[in-house]
Amino acid sequence: MKIKPLGKRVLVKEIEEEKEEDRTTEGGIVLPDSAQSDDKYVRAEVMAVGTDASIEVEEGDQVVLSSFSGTEVELEGEELRIVKANNVLAKLE
């Protein structure tokens, strides 16, 4: 099954950056996910773009977006997010 966002929306998949040094304190204590810092942004990969011609990102681009933006959907076991194009804060190059 494929999903195509409509209008000024973008389908993204969050890129999870797992770094062991970020999860361990200087004293060697491993922090659980619930104790991790609350990031204000999410790094994601664009999976599909909407039908509006003014969208400035393409499939495969890596972007930064607000952490609580969009609607989460699950498609074929993958967790994806549909966000408005104006919630995309930056394109990583």
mmCIF file as gemmi writes it, N, C-alpha and C atoms, coordinates in Angstrom:
data_model
loop_
_atom_site.group_PDB
_atom_site.id
_atom_site.type_symbol
_atom_site.label_atom_id
_atom_site.label_alt_id
_atom_site.label_comp_id
_atom_site.label_asym_id
_atom_site.label_entity_id
_atom_site.label_seq_id
_atom_site.pdbx_PDB_ins_code
_atom_site.Cartn_x
_atom_site.Cartn_y
_atom_site.Cartn_z
_atom_site.occupancy
_atom_site.B_iso_or_equiv
_atom_site.pdbx_formal_charge
_atom_site.auth_seq_id
_atom_site.auth_asym_id
_atom_site.pdbx_PDB_model_num
ATOM 1 N N . MET Axp A 1 ? 0.846 -1.173 0 1 0 ? 1 A 1
ATOM 2 C CA . MET Axp A 1 ? 0 0 0 1 0 ? 1 A 1
ATOM 3 C C . MET Axp A 1 ? 0.892 1.237 0 1 0 ? 1 A 1
ATOM 4 N N . LYS Axp A 2 ? 0.544 2.215 -0.804 1 0 ? 2 A 1
ATOM 5 C CA . LYS Axp A 2 ? 1.273 3.478 -0.853 1 0 ? 2 A 1
ATOM 6 C C . LYS Axp A 2 ? 0.383 4.567 -0.281 1 0 ? 2 A 1
ATOM 7 N N . ILE Axp A 3 ? 1.013 5.604 0.2 1 0 ? 3 A 1
ATOM 8 C CA . ILE Axp A 3 ? 0.274 6.74 0.729 1 0 ? 3 A 1
ATOM 9 C C . ILE Axp A 3 ? 0.84 8.003 0.096 1 0 ? 3 A 1
ATOM 10 N N . LYS Axp A 4 ? -0.021 8.862 -0.389 1 0 ? 4 A 1
ATOM 11 C CA . LYS Axp A 4 ? 0.384 10.105 -1.048 1 0 ? 4 A 1
ATOM 12 C C . LYS Axp A 4 ? -0.279 11.259 -0.305 1 0 ? 4 A 1
ATOM 13 N N . PRO Axp A 5 ? 0.513 12.115 0.348 1 0 ? 5 A 1
ATOM 14 C CA . PRO Axp A 5 ? -0.079 13.272 1.021 1 0 ? 5 A 1
ATOM 15 C C . PRO Axp A 5 ? -0.697 14.228 0.009 1 0 ? 5 A 1
ATOM 16 N N . LEU Axp A 6 ? -1.718 14.924 0.428 1 0 ? 6 A 1
ATOM 17 C CA . LEU Axp A 6 ? -2.396 15.879 -0.446 1 0 ? 6 A 1
ATOM 18 C C . LEU Axp A 6 ? -2.046 17.31 -0.059 1 0 ? 6 A 1
ATOM 19 N N . GLY Axp A 7 ? -2.15 18.209 -1.01 1 0 ? 7 A 1
ATOM 20 C CA . GLY Axp A 7 ? -1.943 19.631 -0.746 1 0 ? 7 A 1
ATOM 21 C C . GLY Axp A 7 ? -0.531 19.93 -0.279 1 0 ? 7 A 1
ATOM 22 N N . LYS Axp A 8 ? -0.44 20.789 0.726 1 0 ? 8 A 1
ATOM 23 C CA . LYS Axp A 8 ? 0.855 21.219 1.252 1 0 ? 8 A 1
ATOM 24 C C . LYS Axp A 8 ? 1.267 20.356 2.441 1 0 ? 8 A 1
ATOM 25 N N . ARG Axp A 9 ? 1.314 19.052 2.229 1 0 ? 9 A 1
ATOM 26 C CA . ARG Axp A 9 ? 1.701 18.129 3.284 1 0 ? 9 A 1
ATOM 27 C C . ARG Axp A 9 ? 2.855 17.25 2.812 1 0 ? 9 A 1
ATOM 28 N N . VAL Axp A 10 ? 3.617 16.748 3.79 1 0 ? 10 A 1
ATOM 29 C CA . VAL Axp A 10 ? 4.789 15.935 3.512 1 0 ? 10 A 1
ATOM 30 C C . VAL Axp A 10 ? 4.736 14.696 4.403 1 0 ? 10 A 1
ATOM 31 N N . LEU Axp A 11 ? 5.05 13.536 3.85 1 0 ? 11 A 1
ATOM 32 C CA . LEU Axp A 11 ? 5.136 12.294 4.604 1 0 ? 11 A 1
ATOM 33 C C . LEU Axp A 11 ? 6.592 12.078 4.966 1 0 ? 11 A 1
ATOM 34 N N . VAL Axp A 12 ? 6.878 11.919 6.256 1 0 ? 12 A 1
ATOM 35 C CA . VAL Axp A 12 ? 8.256 11.764 6.709 1 0 ? 12 A 1
ATOM 36 C C . VAL Axp A 12 ? 8.389 10.55 7.619 1 0 ? 12 A 1
ATOM 37 N N . LYS Axp A 13 ? 9.619 10.063 7.722 1 0 ? 13 A 1
ATOM 38 C CA . LYS Axp A 13 ? 9.961 8.987 8.641 1 0 ? 13 A 1
ATOM 39 C C . LYS Axp A 13 ? 11.059 9.517 9.545 1 0 ? 13 A 1
ATOM 40 N N . GLU Axp A 14 ? 10.835 9.455 10.842 1 0 ? 14 A 1
ATOM 41 C CA . GLU Axp A 14 ? 11.801 9.978 11.804 1 0 ? 14 A 1
ATOM 42 C C . GLU Axp A 14 ? 13.098 9.185 11.742 1 0 ? 14 A 1
ATOM 43 N N . ILE Axp A 15 ? 14.205 9.915 11.79 1 0 ? 15 A 1
ATOM 44 C CA . ILE Axp A 15 ? 15.529 9.297 11.826 1 0 ? 15 A 1
ATOM 45 C C . ILE Axp A 15 ? 15.95 9.275 13.285 1 0 ? 15 A 1
ATOM 46 N N . GLU Axp A 16 ? 16.102 8.074 13.815 1 0 ? 16 A 1
ATOM 47 C CA . GLU Axp A 16 ? 16.497 7.94 15.213 1 0 ? 16 A 1
ATOM 48 C C . GLU Axp A 16 ? 18.002 7.838 15.292 1 0 ? 16 A 1
ATOM 49 N N . GLU Axp A 17 ? 18.588 8.767 16.026 1 0 ? 17 A 1
ATOM 50 C CA . GLU Axp A 17 ? 20.033 8.778 16.191 1 0 ? 17 A 1
ATOM 51 C C . GLU Axp A 17 ? 20.351 8.187 17.553 1 0 ? 17 A 1
ATOM 52 N N . GLU Axp A 18 ? 20.841 6.981 17.566 1 0 ? 18 A 1
ATOM 53 C CA . GLU Axp A 18 ? 21.153 6.28 18.81 1 0 ? 18 A 1
ATOM 54 C C . GLU Axp A 18 ? 22.651 6.382 19.052 1 0 ? 18 A 1
ATOM 55 N N . LYS Axp A 19 ? 23.023 7.166 20.03 1 0 ? 19 A 1
ATOM 56 C CA . LYS Axp A 19 ? 24.43 7.318 20.382 1 0 ? 19 A 1
ATOM 57 C C . LYS Axp A 19 ? 24.597 6.872 21.825 1 0 ? 19 A 1
ATOM 58 N N . GLU Axp A 20 ? 25.426 5.876 22.032 1 0 ? 20 A 1
ATOM 59 C CA . GLU Axp A 20 ? 25.608 5.325 23.37 1 0 ? 20 A 1
ATOM 60 C C . GLU Axp A 20 ? 26.159 6.369 24.331 1 0 ? 20 A 1
ATOM 61 N N . GLU Axp A 21 ? 27.067 7.242 23.845 1 0 ? 21 A 1
ATOM 62 C CA . GLU Axp A 21 ? 27.637 8.236 24.755 1 0 ? 21 A 1
ATOM 63 C C . GLU Axp A 21 ? 26.589 9.239 25.229 1 0 ? 21 A 1
ATOM 64 N N . ASP Axp A 22 ? 25.519 9.442 24.454 1 0 ? 22 A 1
ATOM 65 C CA . ASP Axp A 22 ? 24.452 10.337 24.871 1 0 ? 22 A 1
ATOM 66 C C . ASP Axp A 22 ? 23.562 9.697 25.932 1 0 ? 22 A 1
ATOM 67 N N . ARG Axp A 23 ? 23.571 8.382 26.022 1 0 ? 23 A 1
ATOM 68 C CA . ARG Axp A 23 ? 22.701 7.673 26.948 1 0 ? 23 A 1
ATOM 69 C C . ARG Axp A 23 ? 23.41 7.345 28.25 1 0 ? 23 A 1
ATOM 70 N N . THR Axp A 24 ? 24.709 7.594 28.338 1 0 ? 24 A 1
ATOM 71 C CA . THR Axp A 24 ? 25.475 7.251 29.518 1 0 ? 24 A 1
ATOM 72 C C . THR Axp A 24 ? 26.055 8.52 30.142 1 0 ? 24 A 1
ATOM 73 N N . THR Axp A 25 ? 25.888 8.666 31.449 1 0 ? 25 A 1
ATOM 74 C CA . THR Axp A 25 ? 26.435 9.829 32.144 1 0 ? 25 A 1
ATOM 75 C C . THR Axp A 25 ? 27.944 9.655 32.311 1 0 ? 25 A 1
ATOM 76 N N . GLU Axp A 26 ? 28.617 10.715 32.751 1 0 ? 26 A 1
ATOM 77 C CA . GLU Axp A 26 ? 30.06 10.644 32.963 1 0 ? 26 A 1
ATOM 78 C C . GLU Axp A 26 ? 30.42 9.603 34.015 1 0 ? 26 A 1
ATOM 79 N N . GLY Axp A 27 ? 29.524 9.36 34.962 1 0 ? 27 A 1
ATOM 80 C CA . GLY Axp A 27 ? 29.76 8.367 36.009 1 0 ? 27 A 1
ATOM 81 C C . GLY Axp A 27 ? 29.462 6.946 35.575 1 0 ? 27 A 1
ATOM 82 N N . GLY Axp A 28 ? 28.982 6.762 34.333 1 0 ? 28 A 1
ATOM 83 C CA . GLY Axp A 28 ? 28.724 5.425 33.82 1 0 ? 28 A 1
ATOM 84 C C . GLY Axp A 28 ? 27.295 4.95 33.972 1 0 ? 28 A 1
ATOM 85 N N . ILE Axp A 29 ? 26.394 5.81 34.415 1 0 ? 29 A 1
ATOM 86 C CA . ILE Axp A 29 ? 24.992 5.428 34.572 1 0 ? 29 A 1
ATOM 87 C C . ILE Axp A 29 ? 24.297 5.529 33.225 1 0 ? 29 A 1
ATOM 88 N N . VAL Axp A 30 ? 23.64 4.454 32.833 1 0 ? 30 A 1
ATOM 89 C CA . VAL Axp A 30 ? 22.911 4.432 31.565 1 0 ? 30 A 1
ATOM 90 C C . VAL Axp A 30 ? 21.508 4.973 31.81 1 0 ? 30 A 1
ATOM 91 N N . LEU Axp A 31 ? 21.126 6.004 31.04 1 0 ? 31 A 1
ATOM 92 C CA . LEU Axp A 31 ? 19.83 6.635 31.207 1 0 ? 31 A 1
ATOM 93 C C . LEU Axp A 31 ? 18.765 5.923 30.377 1 0 ? 31 A 1
ATOM 94 N N . PRO Axp A 32 ? 17.578 5.682 30.952 1 0 ? 32 A 1
ATOM 95 C CA . PRO Axp A 32 ? 16.491 5.109 30.158 1 0 ? 32 A 1
ATOM 96 C C . PRO Axp A 32 ? 15.938 6.155 29.205 1 0 ? 32 A 1
ATOM 97 N N . ASP Axp A 33 ? 15.174 5.701 28.188 1 0 ? 33 A 1
ATOM 98 C CA . ASP Axp A 33 ? 14.607 6.616 27.208 1 0 ? 33 A 1
ATOM 99 C C . ASP Axp A 33 ? 13.763 7.703 27.868 1 0 ? 33 A 1
ATOM 100 N N . SER Axp A 34 ? 13.068 7.378 28.954 1 0 ? 34 A 1
ATOM 101 C CA . SER Axp A 34 ? 12.2 8.357 29.611 1 0 ? 34 A 1
ATOM 102 C C . SER Axp A 34 ? 12.986 9.496 30.256 1 0 ? 34 A 1
ATOM 103 N N . ALA Axp A 35 ? 14.267 9.295 30.489 1 0 ? 35 A 1
ATOM 104 C CA . ALA Axp A 35 ? 15.087 10.336 31.107 1 0 ? 35 A 1
ATOM 105 C C . ALA Axp A 35 ? 15.876 11.146 30.101 1 0 ? 35 A 1
ATOM 106 N N . GLN Axp A 36 ? 15.756 10.818 28.836 1 0 ? 36 A 1
ATOM 107 C CA . GLN Axp A 36 ? 16.469 11.557 27.803 1 0 ? 36 A 1
ATOM 108 C C . GLN Axp A 36 ? 15.915 12.968 27.709 1 0 ? 36 A 1
ATOM 109 N N . SER Axp A 37 ? 16.711 13.868 27.164 1 0 ? 37 A 1
ATOM 110 C CA . SER Axp A 37 ? 16.272 15.251 27.033 1 0 ? 37 A 1
ATOM 111 C C . SER Axp A 37 ? 15.103 15.36 26.064 1 0 ? 37 A 1
ATOM 112 N N . ASP Axp A 38 ? 14.228 16.323 26.299 1 0 ? 38 A 1
ATOM 113 C CA . ASP Axp A 38 ? 13.089 16.546 25.421 1 0 ? 38 A 1
ATOM 114 C C . ASP Axp A 38 ? 13.509 17.477 24.297 1 0 ? 38 A 1
ATOM 115 N N . ASP Axp A 39 ? 13.81 16.902 23.142 1 0 ? 39 A 1
ATOM 116 C CA . ASP Axp A 39 ? 14.219 17.71 22.009 1 0 ? 39 A 1
ATOM 117 C C . ASP Axp A 39 ? 13.033 18.506 21.486 1 0 ? 39 A 1
ATOM 118 N N . LYS Axp A 40 ? 13.306 19.681 21.007 1 0 ? 40 A 1
ATOM 119 C CA . LYS Axp A 40 ? 12.277 20.552 20.454 1 0 ? 40 A 1
ATOM 120 C C . LYS Axp A 40 ? 12.11 20.336 18.959 1 0 ? 40 A 1
ATOM 121 N N . TYR Axp A 41 ? 12.929 19.471 18.391 1 0 ? 41 A 1
ATOM 122 C CA . TYR Axp A 41 ? 12.862 19.222 16.952 1 0 ? 41 A 1
ATOM 123 C C . TYR Axp A 41 ? 13.091 17.744 16.67 1 0 ? 41 A 1
ATOM 124 N N . VAL Axp A 42 ? 12.753 17.33 15.455 1 0 ? 42 A 1
ATOM 125 C CA . VAL Axp A 42 ? 12.91 15.953 15.005 1 0 ? 42 A 1
ATOM 126 C C . VAL Axp A 42 ? 13.639 15.977 13.672 1 0 ? 42 A 1
ATOM 127 N N . ARG Axp A 43 ? 14.554 15.064 13.499 1 0 ? 43 A 1
ATOM 128 C CA . ARG Axp A 43 ? 15.229 14.894 12.212 1 0 ? 43 A 1
ATOM 129 C C . ARG Axp A 43 ? 14.499 13.771 11.485 1 0 ? 43 A 1
ATOM 130 N N . ALA Axp A 44 ? 14.163 13.984 10.213 1 0 ? 44 A 1
ATOM 131 C CA . ALA Axp A 44 ? 13.364 13.008 9.476 1 0 ? 44 A 1
ATOM 132 C C . ALA Axp A 44 ? 13.769 12.962 8.01 1 0 ? 44 A 1
ATOM 133 N N . GLU Axp A 45 ? 13.372 11.862 7.365 1 0 ? 45 A 1
ATOM 134 C CA . GLU Axp A 45 ? 13.593 11.704 5.929 1 0 ? 45 A 1
ATOM 135 C C . GLU Axp A 45 ? 12.249 11.822 5.222 1 0 ? 45 A 1
ATOM 136 N N . VAL Axp A 46 ? 12.222 12.573 4.13 1 0 ? 46 A 1
ATOM 137 C CA . VAL Axp A 46 ? 10.997 12.76 3.358 1 0 ? 46 A 1
ATOM 138 C C . VAL Axp A 46 ? 10.725 11.498 2.546 1 0 ? 46 A 1
ATOM 139 N N . MET Axp A 47 ? 9.545 10.917 2.747 1 0 ? 47 A 1
ATOM 140 C CA . MET Axp A 47 ? 9.155 9.7 2.032 1 0 ? 47 A 1
ATOM 141 C C . MET Axp A 47 ? 8.277 10.018 0.819 1 0 ? 47 A 1
ATOM 142 N N . ALA Axp A 48 ? 7.447 11.075 0.926 1 0 ? 48 A 1
ATOM 143 C CA . ALA Axp A 48 ? 6.574 11.494 -0.176 1 0 ? 48 A 1
ATOM 144 C C . ALA Axp A 48 ? 6.171 12.941 0.052 1 0 ? 48 A 1
ATOM 145 N N . VAL Axp A 49 ? 5.893 13.654 -1.028 1 0 ? 49 A 1
ATOM 146 C CA . VAL Axp A 49 ? 5.461 15.05 -0.924 1 0 ? 49 A 1
ATOM 147 C C . VAL Axp A 49 ? 4.051 15.187 -1.473 1 0 ? 49 A 1
ATOM 148 N N . GLY Axp A 50 ? 3.372 16.219 -1.002 1 0 ? 50 A 1
ATOM 149 C CA . GLY Axp A 50 ? 1.997 16.473 -1.412 1 0 ? 50 A 1
ATOM 150 C C . GLY Axp A 50 ? 1.882 16.961 -2.837 1 0 ? 50 A 1
ATOM 151 N N . THR Axp A 51 ? 0.659 17.265 -3.206 1 0 ? 51 A 1
ATOM 152 C CA . THR Axp A 51 ? 0.35 17.622 -4.587 1 0 ? 51 A 1
ATOM 153 C C . THR Axp A 51 ? 0.574 19.093 -4.906 1 0 ? 51 A 1
ATOM 154 N N . ASP Axp A 52 ? 0.832 19.919 -3.899 1 0 ? 52 A 1
ATOM 155 C CA . ASP Axp A 52 ? 1.042 21.351 -4.12 1 0 ? 52 A 1
ATOM 156 C C . ASP Axp A 52 ? 2.43 21.585 -4.72 1 0 ? 52 A 1
ATOM 157 N N . ALA Axp A 53 ? 2.516 22.372 -5.768 1 0 ? 53 A 1
ATOM 158 C CA . ALA Axp A 53 ? 3.777 22.611 -6.473 1 0 ? 53 A 1
ATOM 159 C C . ALA Axp A 53 ? 4.755 23.484 -5.693 1 0 ? 53 A 1
ATOM 160 N N . SER Axp A 54 ? 4.3 24.187 -4.654 1 0 ? 54 A 1
ATOM 161 C CA . SER Axp A 54 ? 5.18 25.11 -3.934 1 0 ? 54 A 1
ATOM 162 C C . SER Axp A 54 ? 5.996 24.443 -2.818 1 0 ? 54 A 1
ATOM 163 N N . ILE Axp A 55 ? 5.886 23.14 -2.639 1 0 ? 55 A 1
ATOM 164 C CA . ILE Axp A 55 ? 6.649 22.444 -1.607 1 0 ? 55 A 1
ATOM 165 C C . ILE Axp A 55 ? 8.114 22.406 -2.019 1 0 ? 55 A 1
ATOM 166 N N . GLU Axp A 56 ? 9.003 22.77 -1.095 1 0 ? 56 A 1
ATOM 167 C CA . GLU Axp A 56 ? 10.42 22.942 -1.419 1 0 ? 56 A 1
ATOM 168 C C . GLU Axp A 56 ? 11.295 21.739 -1.085 1 0 ? 56 A 1
ATOM 169 N N . VAL Axp A 57 ? 10.709 20.607 -0.714 1 0 ? 57 A 1
ATOM 170 C CA . VAL Axp A 57 ? 11.499 19.412 -0.43 1 0 ? 57 A 1
ATOM 171 C C . VAL Axp A 57 ? 11.1 18.305 -1.394 1 0 ? 57 A 1
ATOM 172 N N . GLU Axp A 58 ? 11.98 17.314 -1.525 1 0 ? 58 A 1
ATOM 173 C CA . GLU Axp A 58 ? 11.75 16.19 -2.426 1 0 ? 58 A 1
ATOM 174 C C . GLU Axp A 58 ? 11.926 14.888 -1.65 1 0 ? 58 A 1
ATOM 175 N N . GLU Axp A 59 ? 11.464 13.797 -2.233 1 0 ? 59 A 1
ATOM 176 C CA . GLU Axp A 59 ? 11.662 12.483 -1.633 1 0 ? 59 A 1
ATOM 177 C C . GLU Axp A 59 ? 13.144 12.248 -1.408 1 0 ? 59 A 1
ATOM 178 N N . GLY Axp A 60 ? 13.479 11.712 -0.238 1 0 ? 60 A 1
ATOM 179 C CA . GLY Axp A 60 ? 14.872 11.41 0.083 1 0 ? 60 A 1
ATOM 180 C C . GLY Axp A 60 ? 15.587 12.513 0.836 1 0 ? 60 A 1
ATOM 181 N N . ASP Axp A 61 ? 15.044 13.73 0.836 1 0 ? 61 A 1
ATOM 182 C CA . ASP Axp A 61 ? 15.667 14.827 1.577 1 0 ? 61 A 1
ATOM 183 C C . ASP Axp A 61 ? 15.593 14.557 3.073 1 0 ? 61 A 1
ATOM 184 N N . GLN Axp A 62 ? 16.614 15.007 3.803 1 0 ? 62 A 1
ATOM 185 C CA . GLN Axp A 62 ? 16.563 14.965 5.255 1 0 ? 62 A 1
ATOM 186 C C . GLN Axp A 62 ? 16.18 16.357 5.739 1 0 ? 62 A 1
ATOM 187 N N . VAL Axp A 63 ? 15.231 16.407 6.676 1 0 ? 63 A 1
ATOM 188 C CA . VAL Axp A 63 ? 14.688 17.675 7.132 1 0 ? 63 A 1
ATOM 189 C C . VAL Axp A 63 ? 14.636 17.723 8.655 1 0 ? 63 A 1
ATOM 190 N N . VAL Axp A 64 ? 14.454 18.928 9.17 1 0 ? 64 A 1
ATOM 191 C CA . VAL Axp A 64 ? 14.236 19.157 10.592 1 0 ? 64 A 1
ATOM 192 C C . VAL Axp A 64 ? 12.829 19.714 10.727 1 0 ? 64 A 1
ATOM 193 N N . LEU Axp A 65 ? 12.051 19.163 11.673 1 0 ? 65 A 1
ATOM 194 C CA . LEU Axp A 65 ? 10.701 19.661 11.896 1 0 ? 65 A 1
ATOM 195 C C . LEU Axp A 65 ? 10.399 19.722 13.382 1 0 ? 65 A 1
ATOM 196 N N . SER Axp A 66 ? 9.362 20.447 13.734 1 0 ? 66 A 1
ATOM 197 C CA . SER Axp A 66 ? 8.954 20.574 15.129 1 0 ? 66 A 1
ATOM 198 C C . SER Axp A 66 ? 8.609 19.201 15.688 1 0 ? 66 A 1
ATOM 199 N N . SER Axp A 67 ? 8.987 18.936 16.937 1 0 ? 67 A 1
ATOM 200 C CA . SER Axp A 67 ? 8.839 17.595 17.494 1 0 ? 67 A 1
ATOM 201 C C . SER Axp A 67 ? 7.399 17.133 17.635 1 0 ? 67 A 1
ATOM 202 N N . PHE Axp A 68 ? 6.464 18.025 17.881 1 0 ? 68 A 1
ATOM 203 C CA . PHE Axp A 68 ? 5.079 17.607 18.082 1 0 ? 68 A 1
ATOM 204 C C . PHE Axp A 68 ? 4.194 17.907 16.883 1 0 ? 68 A 1
ATOM 205 N N . SER Axp A 69 ? 4.787 18.178 15.736 1 0 ? 69 A 1
ATOM 206 C CA . SER Axp A 69 ? 3.986 18.518 14.557 1 0 ? 69 A 1
ATOM 207 C C . SER Axp A 69 ? 3.508 17.263 13.843 1 0 ? 69 A 1
ATOM 208 N N . GLY Axp A 70 ? 2.419 17.405 13.125 1 0 ? 70 A 1
ATOM 209 C CA . GLY Axp A 70 ? 1.942 16.344 12.256 1 0 ? 70 A 1
ATOM 210 C C . GLY Axp A 70 ? 1.058 15.305 12.909 1 0 ? 70 A 1
ATOM 211 N N . THR Axp A 71 ? 0.669 14.349 12.085 1 0 ? 71 A 1
ATOM 212 C CA . THR Axp A 71 ? -0.183 13.247 12.496 1 0 ? 71 A 1
ATOM 213 C C . THR Axp A 71 ? 0.579 11.952 12.278 1 0 ? 71 A 1
ATOM 214 N N . GLU Axp A 72 ? 0.675 11.134 13.318 1 0 ? 72 A 1
ATOM 215 C CA . GLU Axp A 72 ? 1.389 9.874 13.208 1 0 ? 72 A 1
ATOM 216 C C . GLU Axp A 72 ? 0.489 8.827 12.572 1 0 ? 72 A 1
ATOM 217 N N . VAL Axp A 73 ? 1.059 8.071 11.621 1 0 ? 73 A 1
ATOM 218 C CA . VAL Axp A 73 ? 0.349 6.978 10.961 1 0 ? 73 A 1
ATOM 219 C C . VAL Axp A 73 ? 1.278 5.771 10.916 1 0 ? 73 A 1
ATOM 220 N N . GLU Axp A 74 ? 0.687 4.581 10.914 1 0 ? 74 A 1
ATOM 221 C CA . GLU Axp A 74 ? 1.476 3.371 10.772 1 0 ? 74 A 1
ATOM 222 C C . GLU Axp A 74 ? 1.085 2.699 9.471 1 0 ? 74 A 1
ATOM 223 N N . LEU Axp A 75 ? 2.083 2.415 8.648 1 0 ? 75 A 1
ATOM 224 C CA . LEU Axp A 75 ? 1.843 1.825 7.34 1 0 ? 75 A 1
ATOM 225 C C . LEU Axp A 75 ? 2.812 0.671 7.143 1 0 ? 75 A 1
ATOM 226 N N . GLU Axp A 76 ? 2.28 -0.529 7.009 1 0 ? 76 A 1
ATOM 227 C CA . GLU Axp A 76 ? 3.079 -1.732 6.813 1 0 ? 76 A 1
ATOM 228 C C . GLU Axp A 76 ? 4.177 -1.866 7.865 1 0 ? 76 A 1
ATOM 229 N N . GLY Axp A 77 ? 3.829 -1.606 9.119 1 0 ? 77 A 1
ATOM 230 C CA . GLY Axp A 77 ? 4.762 -1.768 10.223 1 0 ? 77 A 1
ATOM 231 C C . GLY Axp A 77 ? 5.713 -0.606 10.45 1 0 ? 77 A 1
ATOM 232 N N . GLU Axp A 78 ? 5.668 0.406 9.597 1 0 ? 78 A 1
ATOM 233 C CA . GLU Axp A 78 ? 6.539 1.574 9.757 1 0 ? 78 A 1
ATOM 234 C C . GLU Axp A 78 ? 5.756 2.724 10.38 1 0 ? 78 A 1
ATOM 235 N N . GLU Axp A 79 ? 6.387 3.411 11.317 1 0 ? 79 A 1
ATOM 236 C CA . GLU Axp A 79 ? 5.774 4.594 11.904 1 0 ? 79 A 1
ATOM 237 C C . GLU Axp A 79 ? 6.179 5.812 11.095 1 0 ? 79 A 1
ATOM 238 N N . LEU Axp A 80 ? 5.195 6.47 10.503 1 0 ? 80 A 1
ATOM 239 C CA . LEU Axp A 80 ? 5.418 7.637 9.664 1 0 ? 80 A 1
ATOM 240 C C . LEU Axp A 80 ? 4.638 8.809 10.234 1 0 ? 80 A 1
ATOM 241 N N . ARG Axp A 81 ? 4.897 9.982 9.69 1 0 ? 81 A 1
ATOM 242 C CA . ARG Axp A 81 ? 4.218 11.19 10.147 1 0 ? 81 A 1
ATOM 243 C C . ARG Axp A 81 ? 3.865 12.05 8.948 1 0 ? 81 A 1
ATOM 244 N N . ILE Axp A 82 ? 2.63 12.533 8.906 1 0 ? 82 A 1
ATOM 245 C CA . ILE Axp A 82 ? 2.214 13.476 7.868 1 0 ? 82 A 1
ATOM 246 C C . ILE Axp A 82 ? 2.228 14.863 8.504 1 0 ? 82 A 1
ATOM 247 N N . VAL Axp A 83 ? 3.047 15.759 7.941 1 0 ? 83 A 1
ATOM 248 C CA . VAL Axp A 83 ? 3.174 17.112 8.493 1 0 ? 83 A 1
ATOM 249 C C . VAL Axp A 83 ? 2.842 18.143 7.421 1 0 ? 83 A 1
ATOM 250 N N . LYS Axp A 84 ? 2.402 19.297 7.858 1 0 ? 84 A 1
ATOM 251 C CA . LYS Axp A 84 ? 2.198 20.408 6.929 1 0 ? 84 A 1
ATOM 252 C C . LYS Axp A 84 ? 3.564 20.906 6.477 1 0 ? 84 A 1
ATOM 253 N N . ALA Axp A 85 ? 3.645 21.32 5.24 1 0 ? 85 A 1
ATOM 254 C CA . ALA Axp A 85 ? 4.92 21.772 4.687 1 0 ? 85 A 1
ATOM 255 C C . ALA Axp A 85 ? 5.522 22.922 5.487 1 0 ? 85 A 1
ATOM 256 N N . ASN Axp A 86 ? 4.674 23.769 6.072 1 0 ? 86 A 1
ATOM 257 C CA . ASN Axp A 86 ? 5.226 24.886 6.854 1 0 ? 86 A 1
ATOM 258 C C . ASN Axp A 86 ? 5.764 24.457 8.214 1 0 ? 86 A 1
ATOM 259 N N . ASN Axp A 87 ? 5.564 23.183 8.622 1 0 ? 87 A 1
ATOM 260 C CA . ASN Axp A 87 ? 6.177 22.67 9.842 1 0 ? 87 A 1
ATOM 261 C C . ASN Axp A 87 ? 7.579 22.159 9.604 1 0 ? 87 A 1
ATOM 262 N N . VAL Axp A 88 ? 7.987 22.074 8.325 1 0 ? 88 A 1
ATOM 263 C CA . VAL Axp A 88 ? 9.362 21.71 8.012 1 0 ? 88 A 1
ATOM 264 C C . VAL Axp A 88 ? 10.209 22.948 8.238 1 0 ? 88 A 1
ATOM 265 N N . LEU Axp A 89 ? 11.092 22.867 9.227 1 0 ? 89 A 1
ATOM 266 C CA . LEU Axp A 89 ? 11.879 24.037 9.623 1 0 ? 89 A 1
ATOM 267 C C . LEU Axp A 89 ? 13.123 24.244 8.745 1 0 ? 89 A 1
ATOM 268 N N . ALA Axp A 90 ? 13.719 23.139 8.295 1 0 ? 90 A 1
ATOM 269 C CA . ALA Axp A 90 ? 14.951 23.25 7.507 1 0 ? 90 A 1
ATOM 270 C C . ALA Axp A 90 ? 15.18 21.981 6.717 1 0 ? 90 A 1
ATOM 271 N N . LYS Axp A 91 ? 15.969 22.112 5.663 1 0 ? 91 A 1
ATOM 272 C CA . LYS Axp A 91 ? 16.389 20.979 4.85 1 0 ? 91 A 1
ATOM 273 C C . LYS Axp A 91 ? 17.882 20.798 5.082 1 0 ? 91 A 1
ATOM 274 N N . LEU Axp A 92 ? 18.301 19.581 5.433 1 0 ? 92 A 1
ATOM 275 C CA . LEU Axp A 92 ? 19.71 19.307 5.699 1 0 ? 92 A 1
ATOM 276 C C . LEU Axp A 92 ? 20.418 18.99 4.393 1 0 ? 92 A 1
ATOM 277 N N . GLU Axp A 93 ? 21.58 19.573 4.201 1 0 ? 93 A 1
ATOM 278 C CA . GLU Axp A 93 ? 22.339 19.35 2.966 1 0 ? 93 A 1
ATOM 279 C C . GLU Axp A 93 ? 23.68 18.73 3.278 1 0 ? 93 A 1
